[in-house]
């Protein structure tokens, strides 16, 4: 068996692929061994004696399956938990998701004239202090305090 490393190198450059992707027909190795120039290699490529093997990728099938299971709520138990509670749902993000709807609710109530600007300011400050957990919790407090009529 002839040493075809030089031919493989030239073929890889011409085919624009790696040396390991170059395939040489085992039955015509003697013909390829005589190919010295790039034009000889090009001729061998055109005749099909030398080819580039197809690219091999990493299958994403297993990953897709795991993601589908996680979407169903599986694979999320304590054994799979990596990272602290704060790493999985940062305090800041949780706070933003809590405070924005509360502030929107307050603005809406003020715009509708259901609360006065001074009452708005009072509840705004309390919301900033973390007193209320949700829109509903805010409205319940307002009803209890007598600053909002209960709507059914």
N, C-alpha and C positions, 0 to 999 in steps of 0.2 A: 504494500500500500504506500503510495507516494505521499510526501508531505505537502499538503495543500493550504498551509497557513497563509502564504502570500496571496494565493488566489482568493481565499476567503476574505482576506483583508481588503483587497481591491474590489471584490464583489460587494462587500458591506458598504464601502464608500459610494459605489455607483448606485446601489439599491437604497442608500440612505437609511440603513438599519444597522443593528449590532452584528458582530461576527457570529454570535450564537444563533441568530435568526437566519443565517445563510444556509440553504440546503443545496447539496450537490448530489446529483443522481449517482448512486453507488455503481451502477453499471457502466457509467461513462467517466469514471474517475481518471482513467489514463488519458482521455482526451482533454480533460480539464488541467491535468498536470502539464500539458504542452502549452496551455494558455499562459503567455508571459506578459503581454501588454494589456492595457485597459481595453483596447478595441477588441482583442481576443475574448476578454471577459464579457464585454457587451454582446458579442456574437453568441456566446454560450448562454447568456441570459435570454436573448431573443429566441434561441432554439428551445429553451425550456430545460436545459441541462442544469442551470443554476437558477434557483428561485429564492424568494424571501418567505420564510415560514410566517403564518399569521400571528399577530400579536396575541399574547395570552394576558387576560385581565383577571382581577380577583372577583370572584362571584359575590354579588350582594344579596343573594337569595336568603342566606341565614340571617343577615342583618334586617332585611325587609320583614321576615317572619317575626323576629324579636321585637321590632318596632310595632308591628300589628298587635302583638300580645300586650305590649305596654300601653297601647291605645285603649285596650280593653280593661286596663287596670291591673294586669298581671305583672309579675316580676318586679314588684315595687315594695316588697316586704322589708322588714328590718335587716335581713341578710343581704339585701341588694343595696341598702342605703350606704352611699359613700359621700361623705361631707356632712357638715353640721346642718341644722335646720336653717340657719342663716345663710349658708352657702347655697342651699337648694331653693330657698325663697328669701332673698335679702330683705332685712327689716325696712330698708328705704322703699323698696318696691311695694311691699305690703302696705306701708304707710300711705304711699301715693294712691294706691288702689282704694284705700279707705277714705282719705280726706277729700279727694276730688269730687266724688258723688255727693258728699255732705255739703261741701261748699256750693256745688251746683244747685242743690235743693234749697239752701238758704237764699241764694241769689234769685231763684225762681219765686220763692215765697215773698221776697221783698218786692220783686217786679210786679207780682200779682196784687200787691197791697195787703196781703194777709198778715204781714208783720211790719212793724215800724223800723226805720233805720237804727234806732237805739237798741231795739230787741235783736235785730240782725247782728249788730256789733257784739252784743252780749254772747249770743250763741256761737258766733264766729270765733270769739276768743276761747270759749269752752271747747269747741271742736278742735282748735289748735292745741289745746291742753290734753286732748285724747279722751275726752269724756264720752264721746259718742262712737259707737262701733259701725253704724250704718245709717242710711236715710231713715229707715223705719224707727230705729232707736232714737234718732234725733226728734222725729215727729212725736213719739211717745212721751219724751221728756217735755216737749212744748205743750202737749195736751195736759199733762199732769201739772205743769207750772201755770196753766191757764192762759198761755200766750197764743194758743191756736185752737180753733174749734174742731172737734172730731168730725171727720167726714165719713159717712157710711154709704 
